[in-house]
Amino acid sequence: MASRSVYSDEEWGLLVGLPQSVMIAASAAEPDGARRTLAENTAGIDAIAAGRDSGNPLVREVATHLVAELGEPDADVPATVPGAPIPTPDRESALADVLDRARAAAALLTRRAAPGEAAAYKHWLVGIAEQVVGAARSGGFLGIGGEWVSEAEGRFVAELSTILDD
């Protein structure tokens, strides 16, 4: 069973930073307004925090570390919390960067973690992305119509899933 002690600082930084990067990338896959982005970010933080209850020590340790950094999820988030879309000069490059880091994490886990531990971490990452993209409808007008998961969002989740499915 791997823990923080088997990873270098750089490797641990990759594993700890990736869940939040996946959350941000999943939200940024489809340009949305502030309300939708806030709903997506809230869902992502909730998905990250849920990792603290994982039976997997690596997921639990990473999630605990992240919640300590990000703060406890709060169901009563005031409407004034910043939820504006993150400006990305080159959205495709930003998404590709997160996918490249997911590849690096998958390779790292193959070398250092037990198979079950690696699978649980990867599954958790895909689950974070799925919760984010399913948190709010994209498109539509005044909250009417639109789709729960846009083509761009679905493509990001599918690529992430493929990368993490050894």
N, C-alpha and C positions, 0 to 999 in steps of 0.2 A: 504494500500500500504506500503510494508516494505521498509526500507532503512537501511543504515549502522547502524543507532542508535538502531535497534532492535536486533542486533547480538553482541555477545561478541567478543573480539579481536581474539580469537581462531576460532570462527565460521566464522567471516569475512575473516580471513586468508585462511580458507578452500575454501570459495566461490571465493575469488580473485585468489588464486593459482591454482585452478582446470582447468580453461581454458588453461593456458600455459602448465600444466601437460598433459592435453588431447592432445594438439598439439604435444608435444614431444613424447608421447606414440604412437600416430598414426603414426608418422614418423618412430619411432623405431620398429614398428610392423614387418616391412620387412627390412632386412639389404640392404641398398642402398649405392651407391657411393656419393661423396661430391656434385656433381652437382644436383643429384636428391634430396638429403637431403636439399640442399639450396632452391630448388623450393618448396619443401614441407613446409619448415619453413616459407618461404615468404608467401605462401598461408595461413598458419595458423595465421601469424601475421595480414594479411589482414582481415581474418575472425574475429579475436578478435577485431580489430579496427572498423569493420563494426557494432559491437554491440553498438558503441556510437550513432548510428542513430536509435536504437531500440525505439519503442514506449513504451517499458517496462522499468520502472525506475530502477529496480534492474540490468537488463542487461546493461543498459546505464551507471549506476554508476560503476559497476565492470569493464566494458570495458574502461571507462574513466580513472579509477585508473590504469589499466594495461598499457594502452598506455602511461600514464605519466611515468611509470617505464621502459617500453621497448623502448619507443621512437616512433615517427611517422613512419608508414610504408613508404617506399621509393621505387617507381617503378624503379628508376635508381640505383639499388643496384650494387656496383662495384663487379666484379668477385672475388676480393680478400677478400670479407667478409667471415668469417669462416662459413662453411656450412657442415663441416665434420660430419659424423655420430657420435652420442653420444655413446661412448663405454659403454656397459651395460654388466657387468659380468654375470648377470643372467637376460636375457631379459624377460623371463616369469614372474619372481618375480616382476620386475619393472612394467610390464603391469598389473599384479594382484594388485599391490599397488595402481595404478591409478584407477582401477575399484573399489577397496575397498573405496577409497576416494569419488568416484562418489556415491556409496551407502550411505555413511555418509552424503554427501551433499543432496541427495534426501530425506533422513530421516529428516534432518534439515529443508529443505524447506517445507516439509509436516507439521512440527510443527509450523514454524514461518511465512511463506509467504502465501499470498493469492494464491488460486489455479492457476489463470491465470499468476501470476508472477512466480510461480514455474515452470509452463509448459513452459513459454518463456525462462527461464534460461536453462532448460534441453534441449529444442529444439536448443538453441544456441550452447550448448556444442556438441551435435551430429553433428550439421552443421559444426563446426570447424573441427571435426574429418573427416567428409566426404570431406571437401575441401582439407585437408592435403593429404588424401590417393589418391585423384583423381588428384593431382597436377603434378605427373610425373609417367611415366611407370616404372614398376619394371621388372627386368629380361631383356632378349634380349641381343643383342650384338651390340656395337657401335651405340646405339640409334635405332636399328632396331628390331622390334618384341617386345616381352614383353607384359605385360598386365597393364591396367590402375589401377586396384585394385587387388592386389594379394589375395590369399586365407587367408593369415595371417592378412592382412589389413582389409579385409572384415569381418573376425571373430572378430577382435577388435571392429570395428564399430557396429557390430550386438550385441556384449555383452554389450557395452556401452549403446546402444539404449534400450536393454531389461532392464538393471538396471534402467535407467532413465524413463522408461515407467511404471508409477505406475498403 
